Amino acid sequence: MDNQTAFVETLIERVEVYGKTTLELSKLKALKTITTMATSLVSNVSVIVMFLFCLLVLNIGFSLFLGEQLGKPYYGFFVVAAFDFVIAMVLRSYMKSWIKKSIGEFMISQVL
């Protein structure tokens, strides 16, 4: 009888240790996933910000050049703004589903 009690106590201790280990492993896996997603997000956002900054400077330069060619500096800004607006509308209408799909796939790949 004493042998069975010792066996059950040992079994309960092992189950308890297994449960704690499994919980700790789950926490570490979640932390790894969150860290991977956060670092990917930060690096992608920094690249996008740099690209947008370069695009802004390019637009200003092209606006000034175009304004000089058209005779009035603000004409160039109007033309470039209209061009940017048309590009934005095209991207909004055709790329909305593509952007949602790519972001969704990125997040799923990071989680799995």
C-alpha positions in Angstrom: 0.0 0.0 0.0 2.8 2.4 0.9 4.5 1.6 -2.5 1.3 2.6 -4.4 1.0 5.9 -2.5 4.6 6.7 -3.3 4.0 5.8 -7.0 0.9 8.1 -7.1 2.7 11.0 -5.4 5.6 10.6 -7.9 3.2 10.5 -10.8 1.4 13.7 -9.5 4.7 15.5 -9.1 5.8 14.6 -12.7 2.4 15.7 -14.1 2.8 19.0 -12.2 6.3 19.5 -13.5 5.1 18.6 -17.1 2.3 21.1 -16.8 4.6 23.9 -15.7 7.1 23.1 -18.4 4.4 23.1 -21.1 3.1 26.5 -19.8 6.6 28.0 -19.8 7.3 26.6 -23.3 4.0 28.1 -24.6 5.0 31.5 -23.1 8.4 31.4 -24.7 6.9 30.5 -28.1 4.4 33.3 -27.9 7.2 35.7 -26.9 9.3 34.6 -29.9 6.3 35.1 -32.3 5.6 38.6 -30.8 9.2 39.6 -31.0 9.5 38.4 -34.6 6.4 40.3 -35.6 7.5 43.5 -33.8 11.0 43.6 -35.3 9.6 42.9 -38.8 7.0 45.6 -38.4 9.6 48.1 -37.2 12.0 47.3 -40.0 9.3 47.5 -42.7 7.9 50.8 -41.3 11.3 52.3 -41.3 11.9 51.3 -44.9 8.4 52.7 -45.9 9.1 56.0 -44.1 12.4 56.4 -45.9 10.8 55.6 -49.2 8.0 58.2 -48.5 10.6 60.8 -47.6 12.5 60.2 -50.8 9.3 60.4 -52.8 8.4 63.7 -51.1 11.8 65.2 -51.9 11.5 63.9 -55.5 8.0 65.4 -55.8 9.2 68.8 -54.5 12.1 68.8 -56.9 10.0 67.8 -59.9 7.4 70.4 -58.9 10.0 73.2 -58.9 11.4 72.0 -62.2 8.0 71.8 -63.8 7.0 75.2 -62.4 10.1 76.7 -63.9 9.2 75.2 -67.3 5.6 76.4 -67.1 6.4 79.9 -66.0 4.9 80.0 -62.5 6.4 78.0 -59.7 3.0 77.0 -58.2 1.9 75.5 -61.6 4.4 72.7 -61.1 3.0 71.9 -57.6 -0.6 71.7 -59.1 0.5 69.4 -61.8 2.4 67.1 -59.5 -0.4 67.1 -56.9 -2.9 66.1 -59.6 -0.6 63.4 -60.8 -0.2 62.1 -57.2 -3.9 62.2 -56.7 -4.6 60.1 -59.8 -1.9 57.6 -58.8 -3.4 57.4 -55.2 -6.9 56.7 -56.6 -5.7 54.0 -58.9 -3.7 52.4 -56.1 -6.8 52.6 -53.8 -9.1 51.0 -56.2 -6.9 48.2 -57.6 -4.5 47.5 -54.7 -6.9 47.5 -51.7 -7.4 43.7 -51.8 -3.7 43.1 -52.7 -2.6 45.1 -49.7 -5.0 43.3 -47.3 -4.0 39.9 -48.7 -0.2 40.6 -48.4 -0.5 42.0 -44.8 -2.7 39.0 -43.8 -0.3 36.5 -45.3 2.7 38.2 -43.6 1.0 38.1 -40.2 0.0 34.4 -40.6 3.5 33.4 -41.7 5.0 35.2 -38.7 2.6 33.4 -36.3 3.1 30.0 -37.8 
